[in-house]
Amino acid sequence: MTRKRLGFFTRLLDNATSKERYRLATEQIRHAERLGFDSAWIAQHHFHEYEGGLPSPLVFLAHVAAHTEHIRLGTAIITLPMENPLRVAEDAAVLDLLADGRLEVGFGSGGTPTSFLPFGLTIDQRSTVFSEHLHLIQSAWRGDSLSHPDNHLYPQAPQLAKRIWIATFSIEGAVRAAQSGHGLMLSRTQPRPSGQPTLPLDAIQNPIIDAYLAALPAGVEPRILASRTAFVADSQAYALEVAEPGLRQQAAQHRAAGHEIIGDTVTDYLSQLDAHVGDAEHVAASLAQDSALSRVTDISFQVHSIEPSHRDTLRSIELIAQHIAPQIR
């Protein structure tokens, strides 16, 4: 079986100023590189500092590229409807050169509903605009003329067309990604069907994987990235103590949004919010129950919505590299 690639994911939500968040995230990525992680992924969020700390992922990754050597650098995701697609194509092309070909480009249509408004959009338009923008980016990377025979993307970046990943919650989205030969990005958690709050995450994501694999053109290698929340500490008790405030806050947010959460214990939250928390032995056992992970090519671990300290995040990265990675690869 092909070796799974190990990734670190961050939404840059450390309890710090924006400048300090960027410094800490850079340090975390460098730490992951030293410990043998294959990739680092960052999220984009506009306006809402408690949901994500980075509106400009390609700018930040240019900085990270200068401070790393071999770890692959990915966006997970660029909220494409809110972006100028040609500027994304150009910036990504430049960044890939600066990073010596290490860029992976994940796109998605989602985002906080109110974030669309300053860009002259509503959330109802996101799917249509996403498709239009993605088509234009691919056209630019292919080297097609852009509105005039003399207009072509510079620097050229045909290689990036083979490194596109698409984030989706749906079977339909997976089919579209596969038919275009793109990679599939699966979330650390996703909404449950009405009346099934305890449905395991793999029961939702395995059908998405099935659809992706079935629709993939002959000869195209599957690329499936699953993100998972995993916080590993030296003791089970300490991990749960650190995790409880974040889990309770996330459960409250889910309930406020109309999602059903059954129970009020940390154990209830761990299973329903898809968080793998504990010492290395407990986290490894928890991850082993997720059958979707055996089918993916890439796994990226994040500490959201636990939000531990920077020190605890670094230690979790170490423990994942030492104890979890050998079992999942």
VEXDREN-2710 file (C-alpha; in Angstrom, 1 decimal):
% VEXDREN-2710
k/r/px/py/pz
1/MET/0.0/0.0/0.0
2/THR/1.2/3.5/-0.8
3/ARG/2.6/5.4/2.2
4/LYS/0.2/8.0/3.5
5/ARG/1.4/11.5/3.6
6/LEU/1.3/13.2/7.0
7/GLY/0.2/16.9/7.2
8/PHE/-0.2/19.6/9.8
9/PHE/-3.1/22.0/9.5
10/THR/-3.7/25.4/11.1
11/ARG/-6.4/28.1/11.1
12/LEU/-3.9/30.4/12.9
13/LEU/-6.1/30.8/16.0
14/ASP/-3.5/31.0/18.8
15/ASN/-4.5/33.3/21.6
16/ALA/-2.3/36.2/20.5
17/THR/-2.1/39.3/18.4
18/SER/-2.3/38.8/14.6
19/LYS/1.5/39.4/14.2
20/GLU/2.2/36.8/16.9
21/ARG/-0.3/34.3/15.4
22/TYR/1.7/34.4/12.2
23/ARG/5.0/33.9/14.0
24/LEU/3.6/31.0/16.0
25/ALA/2.1/29.3/13.0
26/THR/5.4/29.6/11.2
27/GLU/7.2/28.0/14.1
28/GLN/4.6/25.2/14.3
29/ILE/5.1/24.4/10.6
30/ARG/8.9/24.5/10.9
31/HIS/8.6/22.1/13.9
32/ALA/6.4/19.8/11.8
33/GLU/9.0/19.8/9.0
34/ARG/11.8/18.9/11.4
35/LEU/9.7/16.0/12.7
36/GLY/9.1/14.5/9.2
37/PHE/5.6/15.9/8.3
38/ASP/5.1/15.9/4.6
39/SER/2.8/18.9/4.3
40/ALA/1.4/21.9/6.0
41/TRP/-2.0/23.4/5.3
42/ILE/-3.5/26.7/6.2
43/ALA/-7.1/28.0/6.1
44/GLN/-8.4/31.3/4.8
45/HIS/-11.0/33.4/6.6
46/HIS/-12.2/36.9/6.1
47/PHE/-13.1/39.3/8.8
48/HIS/-13.9/36.9/11.7
49/GLU/-10.8/36.6/13.9
50/TYR/-12.2/33.9/16.1
51/GLU/-13.0/31.6/13.2
52/GLY/-9.7/32.0/11.4
53/GLY/-6.7/34.3/11.6
54/LEU/-5.6/34.6/8.0
55/PRO/-7.2/36.4/5.1
56/SER/-4.2/36.2/2.8
57/PRO/-2.9/32.6/2.6
58/LEU/-0.6/32.9/-0.4
59/VAL/1.1/35.9/1.1
60/PHE/1.7/33.9/4.4
61/LEU/2.9/30.8/2.6
62/ALA/5.5/32.9/0.7
63/HIS/6.9/33.8/4.1
64/VAL/6.8/30.2/5.3
65/ALA/8.4/29.0/2.1
66/ALA/11.4/31.2/2.9
67/HIS/11.7/29.5/6.3
68/THR/11.3/25.9/5.3
69/GLU/13.1/23.6/2.8
70/HIS/11.1/20.6/1.8
71/ILE/7.7/20.4/3.5
72/ARG/4.9/20.9/1.0
73/LEU/2.7/24.0/1.5
74/GLY/-1.0/24.0/0.9
75/THR/-4.1/26.1/1.1
76/ALA/-7.1/24.4/2.8
77/ILE/-8.8/26.3/1.6
78/ILE/-8.9/29.5/-0.5
79/THR/-12.5/30.7/-0.5
80/LEU/-12.5/31.1/-4.2
81/PRO/-15.8/32.9/-4.8
82/MET/-14.4/35.9/-2.8
83/GLU/-11.2/36.1/-4.8
84/ASN/-10.1/37.6/-8.2
85/PRO/-9.3/34.3/-10.0
86/LEU/-6.6/35.7/-12.2
87/ARG/-4.8/37.3/-9.2
88/VAL/-5.0/33.9/-7.5
89/ALA/-3.6/32.2/-10.6
90/GLU/-0.7/34.7/-10.7
91/ASP/0.1/34.8/-7.0
92/ALA/0.1/31.0/-6.9
93/ALA/2.4/30.8/-9.9
94/VAL/4.9/33.1/-8.3
95/LEU/4.6/31.4/-4.9
96/ASP/5.3/28.0/-6.4
97/LEU/8.5/29.3/-7.9
98/LEU/9.6/30.8/-4.6
99/ALA/8.8/27.5/-2.9
100/ASP/10.7/25.4/-5.4
101/GLY/7.5/23.6/-6.6
102/ARG/6.1/22.8/-3.1
103/LEU/2.7/24.5/-3.5
104/GLU/-0.6/22.5/-3.2
105/VAL/-3.8/24.5/-3.9
106/GLY/-7.0/23.7/-2.2
107/PHE/-10.2/25.5/-3.2
108/GLY/-13.6/25.7/-1.6
109/SER/-16.8/27.6/-2.0
110/GLY/-17.7/28.0/1.7
111/GLY/-17.2/30.7/4.3
112/THR/-19.2/32.6/6.9
113/PRO/-22.4/33.8/5.1
114/THR/-21.9/37.4/6.0
115/SER/-18.3/37.3/4.7
116/PHE/-19.7/37.3/1.1
117/LEU/-21.4/40.6/1.4
118/PRO/-18.4/43.0/1.2
119/PHE/-17.4/41.2/-1.9
120/GLY/-20.7/42.0/-3.6
121/LEU/-22.0/38.5/-3.3
122/THR/-24.5/36.5/-1.3
123/ILE/-23.9/33.0/-0.1
124/ASP/-26.6/31.8/-2.6
125/GLN/-24.2/32.7/-5.4
126/ARG/-21.2/30.8/-4.1
127/SER/-21.5/27.6/-6.2
128/THR/-22.0/29.4/-9.5
129/VAL/-19.2/31.9/-8.9
130/PHE/-16.9/29.2/-7.6
131/SER/-17.3/27.2/-10.8
132/GLU/-16.6/30.3/-12.9
133/HIS/-13.5/31.2/-11.0
134/LEU/-12.1/27.7/-11.0
135/HIS/-12.6/27.4/-14.7
136/LEU/-10.7/30.7/-15.3
137/ILE/-7.8/29.7/-13.0
138/GLN/-7.4/26.4/-14.8
139/SER/-7.5/28.2/-18.2
140/ALA/-4.8/30.6/-17.0
141/TRP/-2.6/27.8/-15.7
142/ARG/-3.0/25.8/-19.0
143/GLY/-1.6/28.8/-20.9
144/ASP/-4.8/29.8/-22.7
145/SER/-5.2/33.3/-24.0
146/LEU/-7.0/35.6/-21.6
147/SER/-9.5/37.9/-23.3
148/HIS/-6.9/38.8/-26.0
149/PRO/-4.5/36.7/-28.1
150/ASP/-1.5/38.5/-26.5
151/ASN/-2.6/37.9/-22.9
152/HIS/-1.1/34.8/-21.2
153/LEU/-0.3/34.0/-17.6
154/TYR/3.2/34.9/-16.5
155/PRO/5.0/33.2/-15.0
156/GLN/3.6/30.1/-16.6
157/ALA/2.3/27.4/-14.2
158/PRO/0.9/24.4/-16.0
159/GLN/2.2/22.2/-13.1
160/LEU/-0.4/23.7/-10.7
161/ALA/-3.3/22.4/-12.7
162/LYS/-2.3/18.9/-11.4
163/ARG/-2.2/20.1/-7.7
164/ILE/-5.7/21.4/-7.3
165/TRP/-7.7/20.0/-4.4
166/ILE/-11.5/20.6/-3.9
167/ALA/-13.1/20.7/-0.5
168/THR/-16.7/19.3/-0.3
169/PHE/-19.3/17.9/2.0
170/SER/-21.2/16.2/-0.7
171/ILE/-21.2/13.3/-3.1
172/GLU/-22.0/15.6/-6.0
173/GLY/-19.0/17.8/-5.2
174/ALA/-16.8/14.7/-5.0
175/VAL/-17.9/13.5/-8.4
176/ARG/-17.2/16.9/-9.9
177/ALA/-13.7/16.9/-8.4
178/ALA/-13.0/13.4/-9.6
179/GLN/-14.2/14.1/-13.2
180/SER/-11.7/17.0/-13.4
181/GLY/-8.9/14.9/-11.9
182/HIS/-8.6/17.0/-8.8
183/GLY/-7.8/15.9/-5.3
184/LEU/-10.6/15.5/-2.7
185/MET/-10.5/17.3/0.6
186/LEU/-12.5/15.9/3.5
187/SER/-13.2/18.0/6.6
188/ARG/-12.4/17.2/10.2
189/THR/-16.1/17.2/10.9
190/GLN/-19.3/17.9/9.0
191/PRO/-23.0/18.4/9.8
192/ARG/-25.0/15.3/10.6
193/PRO/-28.3/14.4/8.9
194/SER/-31.3/15.5/10.8
195/GLY/-32.1/13.2/13.7
196/GLN/-28.7/11.4/13.5
197/PRO/-26.4/13.5/15.7
198/THR/-24.3/10.4/16.8
199/LEU/-23.7/9.1/13.2
200/PRO/-20.0/8.4/12.9
201/LEU/-18.0/10.7/10.6
202/ASP/-16.8/7.8/8.5
203/ALA/-20.4/6.8/7.8
204/ILE/-20.8/10.2/6.1
205/GLN/-17.4/10.4/4.4
206/ASN/-17.0/6.8/3.1
207/PRO/-19.9/7.3/0.5
208/ILE/-18.2/10.6/-0.6
209/ILE/-14.9/8.6/-1.1
210/ASP/-16.8/5.9/-3.0
211/ALA/-18.3/8.5/-5.4
212/TYR/-14.9/10.1/-5.9
213/LEU/-13.1/6.9/-6.7
214/ALA/-15.9/5.7/-9.0
215/ALA/-15.9/9.0/-11.0
216/LEU/-12.1/9.3/-11.3
217/PRO/-10.9/9.0/-15.0
218/ALA/-8.9/5.9/-15.9
219/GLY/-5.2/6.4/-15.2
220/VAL/-5.6/9.3/-12.8
221/GLU/-4.2/8.6/-9.4
222/PRO/-6.6/9.3/-6.5
223/ARG/-5.6/12.1/-4.1
224/ILE/-7.8/12.1/-1.0
225/LEU/-6.9/14.4/2.0
226/ALA/-8.7/13.9/5.3
227/SER/-8.3/16.5/8.0
228/ARG/-8.8/15.4/11.6
229/THR/-8.8/17.1/15.0
230/ALA/-6.1/15.4/17.1
231/PHE/-4.6/16.7/20.3
232/VAL/-2.1/14.5/21.9
233/ALA/-0.5/15.1/25.3
234/ASP/1.7/13.2/27.7
235/SER/-1.2/12.1/29.8
236/GLN/-4.9/11.4/29.2
237/ALA/-6.0/13.6/32.1
238/TYR/-4.0/16.6/31.0
239/ALA/-5.2/16.3/27.4
240/LEU/-8.9/16.2/28.5
241/GLU/-8.4/19.1/30.9
242/VAL/-6.9/21.3/28.1
243/ALA/-9.6/20.2/25.6
244/GLU/-12.7/20.6/27.7
245/PRO/-13.2/24.5/27.4
246/GLY/-12.8/24.4/23.6
247/LEU/-15.1/21.4/23.2
248/ARG/-17.8/23.0/25.4
249/GLN/-17.6/26.2/23.4
250/GLN/-17.9/24.3/20.1
251/ALA/-20.8/22.4/21.4
252/ALA/-22.6/25.6/22.4
253/GLN/-21.9/27.1/18.9
254/HIS/-23.4/24.0/17.3
255/ARG/-26.5/24.1/19.4
256/ALA/-26.9/27.8/18.7
257/ALA/-26.7/27.1/15.0
258/GLY/-29.5/24.6/15.4
259/HIS/-27.5/21.3/15.4
260/GLU/-28.4/18.6/17.9
261/ILE/-25.7/17.6/20.4
262/ILE/-26.7/14.8/22.8
263/GLY/-25.3/14.8/26.3
264/ASP/-23.1/17.3/28.2
265/THR/-19.9/15.4/29.1
266/VAL/-16.5/15.6/27.4
267/THR/-16.9/12.1/26.2
268/ASP/-20.2/13.1/24.5
269/TYR/-18.5/16.0/22.8
270/LEU/-15.5/14.1/21.7
271/SER/-17.6/11.6/19.6
272/GLN/-20.1/14.1/18.2
273/LEU/-17.5/16.8/17.4
274/ASP/-15.1/14.3/15.9
275/ALA/-12.2/15.1/18.1
276/HIS/-9.4/12.7/18.9
277/VAL/-7.9/13.7/22.3
278/GLY/-5.7/12.0/24.8
279/ASP/-2.4/10.4/25.3
280/ALA/-0.8/8.7/22.2
281/GLU/-2.4/5.3/23.0
282/HIS/-5.9/6.7/23.3
283/VAL/-5.6/8.9/20.2
284/ALA/-4.3/6.1/18.1
285/ALA/-7.1/3.8/19.2
286/SER/-9.7/6.5/18.5
287/LEU/-8.3/7.2/15.0
288/ALA/-8.2/3.4/14.3
289/GLN/-12.0/3.4/14.6
290/ASP/-12.3/5.9/11.7
291/SER/-12.5/3.6/8.6
292/ALA/-12.3/6.5/6.2
293/LEU/-8.7/7.1/7.2
294/SER/-7.6/3.7/5.8
295/ARG/-8.8/4.9/2.3
296/VAL/-7.1/8.3/2.0
297/THR/-3.7/9.3/0.6
298/ASP/-3.1/12.2/2.9
299/ILE/-4.0/12.9/6.5
300/SER/-3.7/16.4/8.1
301/PHE/-4.0/16.9/11.8
302/GLN/-5.2/20.1/13.5
303/VAL/-5.8/21.1/17.1
304/HIS/-9.1/23.1/16.3
305/SER/-11.4/23.5/18.1
306/ILE/-9.3/22.4/21.1
307/GLU/-7.1/25.5/20.8
308/PRO/-4.3/24.5/23.2
309/SER/-1.4/26.7/23.9
310/HIS/1.5/27.1/21.5
311/ARG/3.7/24.9/23.7
312/ASP/1.0/22.2/23.9
313/THR/0.6/22.4/20.1
314/LEU/4.3/21.8/19.6
315/ARG/4.2/18.9/22.0
316/SER/1.2/17.4/20.2
317/ILE/3.0/17.6/16.9
318/GLU/6.0/15.8/18.4
319/LEU/3.8/13.0/19.8
320/ILE/1.9/12.6/16.6
321/ALA/5.2/12.2/14.7
322/GLN/6.6/9.8/17.2
323/HIS/3.6/7.6/18.0
324/ILE/0.7/8.2/15.7
325/ALA/2.4/8.6/12.3
326/PRO/4.1/5.1/12.3
327/GLN/0.7/3.5/12.8
328/ILE/-1.3/5.4/10.2
329/ARG/1.3/5.4/7.4
END
